Amino acid sequence: MNDIPWLTIIGMDAGGYASLSPEAQEVLQGSPIIMAPPRHLASLPKLSGDQIAWPIPFSEGIEQLLKLRGNQVVVIFSGDPFWFGAGSQVTQNLDRKEWRAIPAKSCFSLAAAELGWPIEKTFQLGLHSAPFTRLRPYLIVNQRILVTVRDGEAVEPLIKYLFDTGFRESEVFVLEALGSVSQQVTKTIVKDKTTGNFQHPLMVGIKVSGDGDSLPQASGIGDDWFSHDGQMTKQPIRALTLSALAPKKGQYLWDLGSGSGSIAIEWLLSGPSMKATAVEKNSNRVANINLNAKKLGVDWIDVIEADYIDVLDKLDPPDAVFIGGGFGAEIFAKLWKIIPAGTLLVTNSVTIETDRLIVDYAEKFGGQLLRFEYSQPKQIGGKSSWKSSYPITQWVVVR
């Protein structure tokens, strides 16, 4: 008996108790304490164990669950609790020997099977507690997307978001109660703005179509994607800077003197596991960073309104640092002392004074210096010529 974990996490699809495996049913009939959302508790037959409705906010339920250690406890979540589910949130502070899981079929698998979509080629997103703007990087014509949503009332604003971003020909499939006898699939076109009384639990499938703009995959997206006051790393320089930063999966960036947030935002666009903190002291620019991050689907960015020299020792250690402005001897001395060995530092300079400084530092600390400039055509009377930008000196160094 001591070998049995005190916590069992069971996945339940819309088919309810009857759809559970014999193993899961046997566990529930063993008189444990059961914690679950009210709709899952309502689907259970009469059982002898105590039943506790999982509270809102979700974090309170975790606190309540941990107080039950020493008892036999079952937690019920939807589908596969470890596939865009709450399973990892519950177990993150538990030893592996404390819990076991009996998953049901994933709602994504059920939806893909119903629509006949190859799941390995279909983007899957959990939007039940995230904004619809998370879709933005995946809105590409002919792309198929499966998403979870909070409830039936979320379908209408989701369709409106697709309409507003220009993907008005997209097909939307609302899949209610997958795996149950009351399963229902409703197909609509975004431009028709179909509404309905859709019942939770549900999934939404999207086949993207329309003339909306899709985000490029290459570094250095167009400047017109960002709201800014002119203080931003322009597209060609941003492409070179991101190439120097060379983001790798799961890495964390400090974007210091962030301006419009363009470097940090493109860093985050390289993958959902990426992390970034943008530090900017100008409140209007801070507002632009938040606006741009939400618009481009990376709302998890950490934005701090401060002079960055004042907050460096309050941030988690980074994998990479970009200094967008204000580089000087004082900031470098503090930064070099704080960042751990192996941290990549990139800074760009447009002034002679800063050039001298980073050239001296490059001689002392190593790294790579690169100088570049670019020109754009400008009208001169009835003809045109080239207008050069300020030359840029870039220093790339590993601590």
Buried (B, 14 or more C-beta within 10 A) or exposed (E): EEEEBBBBBBBBBBBBBEBBEEEBBEBBEBEBBBBBBEBBBEBBEEBEBEBBBBBEEEEEBBEEBEEBEEEBBBBBBBBBBBBBBBBEBBBEEBEEEEBBBBBBBBBBBBBBEBBEBEBEEBBBBBBBEBEBBBBBBBBBBEBBBBBBBBEBEBBBEBBEBBBEBBBBBBBBBBBBBBBBEEBBBBEBBBBEEBEEEBBBBBBBBBBBBBEBEBBEEEBBBEBEBBBBEEBBBBBBBBBBBBBBBEBEEEBBBBBBBBBBBBBBBBBBBBEBEBBBBBBBBBEEBBBBBBBBBBBBBBBEBBBBBEEBBEBBEEBEEBBBBBBBBBBEEEBBEBBBEBBEEEBBBBBBBBEEEBBEBBBEBBEEBEBEBEEEEBEEEEEEEEEEEEEEBEEBBBBBBEB
